[in-house]
């Protein structure tokens, strides 16, 4: 019976998901080209509101917990574990005040309504993982952008999704490149829990009545510390939060 419910609620949510992407793709194109970048950002924020709270259609819970004193007017580099594609909308919505841009693989920059357009127009670092030089240049550009704007970047240092919930070691290269261009940035860990189990077989079927949470943890001052040490502390903090669930 539970499997039948999973399939039915998954179909409802994925219809909502697909329609949201299609509708907001048009809205993004109009806002960007007619009203400019600020209006475009607002449209992206609201897209991610609908994607995040649409998860209620699966009977799942969505919980955002902020345990950090996030500063205003300071560059922030959010580092998070990565379990699923569904990690992303809630981060964009709940942390919209800080305008976080993602480090994303280049494959997502084409062919996906709304998502690809936002990656190309919104300032994200779109990297080719087969081209190390291009990746460094893109991440460095993002680092300078968030430094100039006093905004935020979000990076998944594992480098790939780990749906099992068991984190892979955090790779320092991306964060190191961001810090070179934005050395004043505060490193802020985010613990994401439940999204991997929510879609254990890919996009379909989803696991209904899942408990999904995003927890922002206290920031880490990077000054005078090695990136490897900073990321080890961030990963330990994330793991400790996940172990409590």
Helices and strands as residue ranges (DSSP letters): H 2-30, I 31-35, H 37-53, G 54-58, E 61-66, E 76-80, H 87-94, G 96-98, E 100-105, G 106-109, H 115-121, E 125-127, H 132-149, E 152-155, H 173-181, E 186-193, H 195-198, E 211-221, H 227-243
